[in-house]
Amino acid sequence: MESTDSQSAAIGEQLEASRTSAVLFPLEKYHVFSVHGPDAERYLQGRITQDIRSLGAGSLGVGAFALPSMVLSPQGKMLGSFLIYKVEDGYRIIAEPGSGDTAAEDFVRGLFMFKVADQLECEKLDSQSLFYLAGPYAGTNLPRASAEASGQQEDFAIGSIPLSSGLTLESLCDNRGELPAYIVSCPKEASEEFFRSLGDEVTSGSADGFNAYRIIQGIPEYGRDTTEKIVATEIPHEQAISFKKGCYAGQEVVEMSIARGRPNRQLVHLRSTGDKPFEPDTAILLADDEKRVGFISSSVVVPGTEECYSLGFLKTAVEADAPIVADGVPLSRLTSDRQSA
């Protein structure tokens, strides 16, 4: 078993590689689903927050893309966060982890909450492995069998990359952070071939390394930062909600929140100084009167430094320049127009 010091050092090396070259993280707890059947488009169109009819006919060629989306309760609270894209036999979903041993089942249950006589099926694709390739050289380290696939830089542009074995990788360009990154869906039997195709400058990452990376980049994750207690408009939602598609479960709450001008609280990306990360649910207080105005959802200290990055939720009524603290430590708010749901 690795010591805490060696684990921390390994994460530090992975984060350095994400800044200077490239790192391949495993997305071990993410889920891949196939949704198909005669009623798949109609049902999903009325269930999730995105307009899936904009995805087109289902070719993974040049110009194909995925949509970030959410599935909500009738009260507008999140039951899952995912990417969805069209394939020849229906739709592919890459869902964020959720929490607990039944997270995948919980996601499917929430997605099909209103399914009655609809003719569609959902299959969990355990035959697929997911990876996250990040860093300045991430794009150049995708297999070059399909130049246009590895060159697309639009949000969630999809590349379909054939391997020499005849199997195919799917890469999705992820622009949510400040560094170039791709989500890669790979058949498990092709994993070794994919690894061999990568250059020597690609560092092998870990699940803990990815968690540190996403917090530093300000990328929330369902099951850690967002849960069934979070309303959809409390996170950056512009990419994940269509306001032109028509009705879906939770729409009324979403529209009311937008009409009010702002939700009661919003996701924030925070930085502080210290040698220990904050525990989840640590209270965020106003420095002046110690009034609770939010909470930390996830936190990490960059190994070898005292730079602490956190995600959390803060009441929108708090002025932008109001001093805030957690456990007595001053917090500064980070902003990025590239941050999205």
C-alpha positions as CSV (number, residue, x, y, z in Angstrom):
1,M,0.0,0.0,0.0
2,E,1.4,3.4,-1.0
3,S,2.2,5.8,1.8
4,T,0.5,9.1,2.0
5,D,3.7,10.9,1.1
6,S,4.3,8.8,-2.0
7,Q,0.6,9.2,-3.1
8,S,0.9,13.0,-2.7
9,A,4.2,13.0,-4.7
10,A,2.6,11.0,-7.5
11,I,-0.4,13.4,-7.6
12,G,2.0,16.3,-7.7
13,E,3.8,14.7,-10.7
14,Q,0.5,14.2,-12.5
15,L,-0.6,17.8,-12.0
16,E,2.8,19.0,-13.2
17,A,2.4,16.8,-16.3
18,S,-1.0,18.3,-16.9
19,R,0.6,21.8,-17.0
20,T,3.7,20.9,-19.0
21,S,3.0,17.9,-21.2
22,A,0.1,15.5,-20.9
23,V,-1.4,13.1,-18.3
24,L,-3.9,10.2,-18.8
25,F,-6.4,9.8,-15.9
26,P,-8.7,6.9,-15.5
27,L,-12.4,7.8,-15.1
28,E,-13.1,4.8,-13.0
29,K,-16.4,5.7,-11.5
30,Y,-18.0,7.3,-14.6
31,H,-20.7,5.3,-16.4
32,V,-21.4,4.7,-20.0
33,F,-24.9,3.9,-21.2
34,S,-26.6,3.2,-24.5
35,V,-30.2,4.3,-24.9
36,H,-32.0,3.0,-27.9
37,G,-35.5,2.1,-29.2
38,P,-38.3,3.6,-31.3
39,D,-39.3,6.1,-28.5
40,A,-35.8,7.0,-27.3
41,E,-35.6,10.5,-28.9
42,R,-39.2,11.5,-27.9
43,Y,-38.8,10.3,-24.3
44,L,-35.3,11.9,-23.8
45,Q,-36.4,15.1,-25.4
46,G,-39.1,15.5,-22.8
47,R,-37.0,14.2,-19.9
48,I,-33.6,15.9,-19.9
49,T,-32.6,19.6,-20.0
50,Q,-31.0,19.5,-23.5
51,D,-32.5,19.7,-27.0
52,I,-31.2,16.4,-28.4
53,R,-32.8,17.0,-31.7
54,S,-29.9,19.4,-32.4
55,L,-27.6,16.4,-32.4
56,G,-28.6,15.4,-35.9
57,A,-28.8,12.0,-37.6
58,G,-26.1,10.2,-35.6
59,S,-22.8,10.1,-37.5
60,L,-19.6,10.4,-35.5
61,G,-17.8,12.1,-38.4
62,V,-16.5,15.6,-38.7
63,G,-18.8,18.1,-37.0
64,A,-20.3,15.6,-34.5
65,F,-20.6,16.8,-30.9
66,A,-21.9,15.9,-27.5
67,L,-24.2,18.0,-25.3
68,P,-23.8,18.4,-21.6
69,S,-27.1,17.9,-19.9
70,M,-28.9,17.2,-16.6
71,V,-31.8,15.1,-15.5
72,L,-33.9,16.8,-12.9
73,S,-36.6,16.0,-10.4
74,P,-40.0,17.8,-10.8
75,Q,-38.6,20.2,-8.1
76,G,-35.8,21.2,-10.4
77,K,-33.1,19.4,-8.4
78,M,-30.3,17.4,-10.0
79,L,-30.6,13.6,-10.4
80,G,-27.6,13.4,-12.6
81,S,-25.1,15.2,-14.9
82,F,-23.9,13.8,-18.1
83,L,-22.8,14.1,-21.8
84,I,-25.1,12.8,-24.5
85,Y,-24.4,12.2,-28.2
86,K,-26.0,10.4,-31.1
87,V,-24.8,7.1,-32.5
88,E,-26.2,5.0,-35.3
89,D,-28.5,2.9,-33.0
90,G,-29.6,5.6,-30.6
91,Y,-27.8,7.7,-28.0
92,R,-24.6,7.3,-25.9
93,I,-24.5,8.8,-22.4
94,I,-21.4,9.4,-20.3
95,A,-22.6,10.0,-16.7
96,E,-20.7,11.5,-13.8
97,P,-20.1,9.2,-10.9
98,G,-22.9,9.9,-8.4
99,S,-22.5,8.5,-4.9
100,G,-22.7,5.1,-3.3
101,D,-22.6,1.6,-4.7
102,T,-25.9,2.0,-6.5
103,A,-25.0,5.2,-8.3
104,A,-25.5,3.8,-11.8
105,E,-28.8,2.3,-10.9
106,D,-29.9,5.5,-9.2
107,F,-29.1,7.4,-12.4
108,V,-31.1,5.1,-14.6
109,R,-34.0,5.2,-12.1
110,G,-34.0,9.0,-12.2
111,L,-33.7,9.1,-16.0
112,F,-36.7,6.7,-16.5
113,M,-38.8,8.0,-13.7
114,F,-41.6,8.8,-16.1
115,K,-41.3,5.8,-18.5
116,V,-44.6,4.0,-18.8
117,A,-45.3,2.3,-22.1
118,D,-42.4,4.0,-23.9
119,Q,-40.4,1.7,-26.2
120,L,-36.8,2.3,-25.3
121,E,-34.1,0.5,-23.4
122,C,-31.0,1.5,-21.5
123,E,-27.9,-0.7,-21.3
124,K,-24.9,0.0,-19.1
125,L,-21.8,-0.5,-21.3
126,D,-19.3,-2.2,-19.0
127,S,-17.3,-3.1,-22.1
128,Q,-16.1,0.6,-22.4
129,S,-13.3,2.2,-20.4
130,L,-13.2,6.0,-19.9
131,F,-10.1,8.1,-19.7
132,Y,-9.3,11.8,-19.4
133,L,-6.3,13.0,-21.4
134,A,-5.2,16.5,-20.3
135,G,-2.4,18.9,-20.9
136,P,-0.7,21.0,-23.6
137,Y,0.2,17.9,-25.7
138,A,-3.1,16.0,-25.1
139,G,-4.4,16.5,-28.6
140,T,-1.2,15.5,-30.3
141,N,-1.2,12.3,-28.3
142,L,-4.5,11.0,-29.6
143,P,-3.9,8.3,-32.2
144,R,-3.4,10.1,-35.5
145,A,-5.4,7.7,-37.6
146,S,-8.0,10.4,-37.9
147,A,-6.5,13.8,-38.1
148,E,-9.8,15.7,-38.0
149,A,-10.8,13.8,-34.9
150,S,-7.9,14.8,-32.8
151,G,-7.8,18.3,-34.2
152,Q,-11.3,19.5,-33.3
153,Q,-11.3,22.0,-30.5
154,E,-15.0,23.0,-30.2
155,D,-16.8,22.2,-27.0
156,F,-17.4,18.5,-26.8
157,A,-16.5,17.9,-30.4
158,I,-16.4,14.2,-31.0
159,G,-13.7,12.3,-32.9
160,S,-14.1,8.7,-34.0
161,I,-10.6,7.2,-34.2
162,P,-10.1,3.8,-35.7
163,L,-7.2,1.7,-34.2
164,S,-5.1,-0.8,-36.2
165,S,-7.0,-3.7,-34.5
166,G,-10.2,-2.5,-36.2
167,L,-11.7,-1.2,-32.9
168,T,-12.6,2.5,-32.5
169,L,-11.9,5.2,-29.9
170,E,-14.3,8.1,-29.3
171,S,-12.7,11.4,-28.1
172,L,-14.7,14.3,-26.8
173,C,-13.0,17.7,-26.5
174,D,-13.5,19.1,-23.0
175,N,-13.0,22.9,-22.8
176,R,-14.4,23.3,-19.2
177,G,-11.0,23.9,-17.7
178,E,-8.1,26.1,-18.6
179,L,-6.0,23.3,-20.1
180,P,-6.7,21.2,-23.3
181,A,-8.4,18.0,-22.4
182,Y,-10.3,15.1,-24.0
183,I,-12.6,12.4,-22.6
184,V,-11.7,9.2,-24.3
185,S,-14.1,6.2,-24.5
186,C,-12.2,3.0,-25.4
187,P,-13.3,-0.6,-25.7
188,K,-11.7,-2.4,-22.8
189,E,-10.1,-4.9,-25.1
190,A,-8.4,-2.0,-26.9
191,S,-7.0,-0.3,-23.8
192,E,-3.5,-1.7,-24.2
193,E,-3.3,-0.7,-27.9
194,F,-4.5,2.8,-26.9
195,F,-1.8,3.0,-24.2
196,R,0.9,2.0,-26.6
197,S,-0.2,4.7,-29.1
198,L,0.6,7.4,-26.6
199,G,3.9,9.2,-26.5
200,D,6.5,8.9,-23.8
201,E,5.7,12.3,-22.5
202,V,2.2,11.2,-21.3
203,T,2.2,10.5,-17.6
204,S,0.0,7.8,-16.2
205,G,-2.6,9.3,-13.8
206,S,-4.8,8.0,-11.0
207,A,-8.4,8.6,-9.8
208,D,-7.1,10.7,-7.0
209,G,-5.0,12.7,-9.4
210,F,-8.0,13.4,-11.6
211,N,-10.0,14.5,-8.5
212,A,-7.2,17.0,-7.7
213,Y,-7.0,18.2,-11.3
214,R,-10.7,18.8,-11.7
215,I,-10.9,20.8,-8.5
216,I,-8.0,23.0,-9.5
217,Q,-9.6,23.5,-12.9
218,G,-13.0,24.4,-11.3
219,I,-14.9,21.4,-12.8
220,P,-17.7,20.2,-10.5
221,E,-18.6,16.5,-10.3
222,Y,-22.0,15.0,-9.6
223,G,-21.8,13.0,-6.4
224,R,-19.2,15.2,-4.8
225,D,-20.1,18.8,-5.6
226,T,-23.6,18.5,-7.0
227,T,-26.2,16.2,-5.5
228,E,-30.0,15.8,-5.4
229,K,-30.0,18.8,-3.1
230,I,-28.7,21.2,-5.8
231,V,-31.1,23.1,-8.1
232,A,-30.0,23.1,-11.8
233,T,-29.5,26.9,-11.9
234,E,-27.1,26.9,-8.9
235,I,-24.3,25.7,-11.2
236,P,-23.0,27.2,-14.4
237,H,-25.8,25.9,-16.6
238,E,-25.7,27.8,-19.9
239,Q,-24.3,24.9,-21.9
240,A,-26.4,22.2,-20.2
241,I,-30.0,23.7,-20.5
242,S,-31.9,24.5,-23.7
243,F,-34.3,27.3,-23.2
244,K,-35.9,26.7,-26.6
245,K,-36.8,23.0,-26.6
246,G,-40.1,23.0,-24.7
247,C,-41.2,21.1,-21.7
248,Y,-39.1,18.8,-19.5
249,A,-39.3,17.7,-15.9
250,G,-38.1,20.5,-13.6
251,Q,-38.5,23.2,-16.3
252,E,-40.9,25.3,-14.3
253,V,-38.5,25.6,-11.4
254,V,-35.6,26.4,-13.7
255,E,-37.6,29.1,-15.5
256,M,-38.8,30.7,-12.2
257,S,-35.2,30.8,-11.0
258,I,-34.0,32.5,-14.2
259,A,-37.0,35.0,-14.1
260,R,-35.9,36.0,-10.5
261,G,-32.6,37.1,-11.9
262,R,-30.4,34.8,-9.8
263,P,-30.7,31.6,-7.7
264,N,-30.3,31.7,-4.0
265,R,-26.8,30.3,-4.2
266,Q,-24.2,29.5,-6.8
267,L,-21.2,27.2,-7.3
268,V,-17.9,29.0,-6.6
269,H,-14.3,28.2,-7.3
270,L,-12.1,29.2,-4.4
271,R,-8.4,29.5,-3.5
272,S,-6.8,29.8,-0.1
273,T,-3.5,29.1,1.7
274,G,-2.9,26.1,3.9
275,D,-1.4,22.7,4.1
276,K,-4.7,20.8,4.6
277,P,-7.8,20.7,2.4
278,F,-11.2,21.5,3.8
279,E,-13.5,18.7,4.7
280,P,-16.7,18.4,2.6
281,D,-19.5,20.6,4.1
282,T,-17.1,22.9,5.9
283,A,-19.1,26.1,6.5
284,I,-18.2,29.3,4.5
285,L,-18.7,32.3,6.8
286,L,-18.6,36.1,6.4
287,A,-15.4,37.2,7.9
288,D,-17.0,40.2,9.6
289,D,-19.8,38.6,11.5
290,E,-19.2,34.8,11.1
291,K,-22.6,34.4,9.5
292,R,-22.9,31.1,7.5
293,V,-23.3,31.9,3.8
294,G,-22.2,28.7,2.1
295,F,-20.2,25.5,2.3
296,I,-17.2,23.7,0.7
297,S,-18.1,20.7,-1.4
298,S,-14.6,19.5,-2.4
299,S,-11.0,20.7,-1.7
300,V,-7.4,19.8,-2.5
301,V,-4.0,21.1,-1.7
302,V,-1.4,21.1,-4.5
303,P,1.3,18.7,-3.3
304,G,4.5,20.4,-2.2
305,T,2.8,23.8,-1.8
306,E,0.3,25.5,0.4
307,E,-2.0,26.3,-2.5
308,C,-5.5,25.1,-1.7
309,Y,-8.3,25.0,-4.3
310,S,-11.9,24.3,-3.4
311,L,-15.4,24.1,-4.9
312,G,-18.4,25.1,-3.0
313,F,-21.7,27.0,-2.9
314,L,-22.1,30.6,-1.8
315,K,-25.3,32.7,-1.3
316,T,-25.7,35.0,-4.3
317,A,-26.6,37.8,-1.9
318,V,-23.0,38.0,-0.7
319,E,-21.3,41.0,-2.3
320,A,-18.4,40.1,-4.6
321,D,-15.9,41.9,-2.4
322,A,-17.2,40.6,0.9
323,P,-14.4,38.8,2.9
324,I,-15.2,35.1,3.4
325,V,-13.5,32.4,5.4
326,A,-13.7,28.7,6.1
327,D,-12.2,27.3,9.4
328,G,-10.8,30.8,9.9
329,V,-8.9,30.7,6.6
330,P,-9.5,33.6,4.2
331,L,-10.9,32.5,0.8
332,S,-10.6,34.2,-2.6
333,R,-13.0,33.7,-5.4
334,L,-11.8,32.6,-8.8
335,T,-13.7,33.3,-12.0
336,S,-13.4,31.8,-15.4
337,D,-15.7,32.2,-18.4
338,R,-14.7,28.8,-19.6
339,Q,-16.3,27.1,-16.6
340,S,-19.5,25.2,-17.4
341,A,-21.8,22.5,-16.2
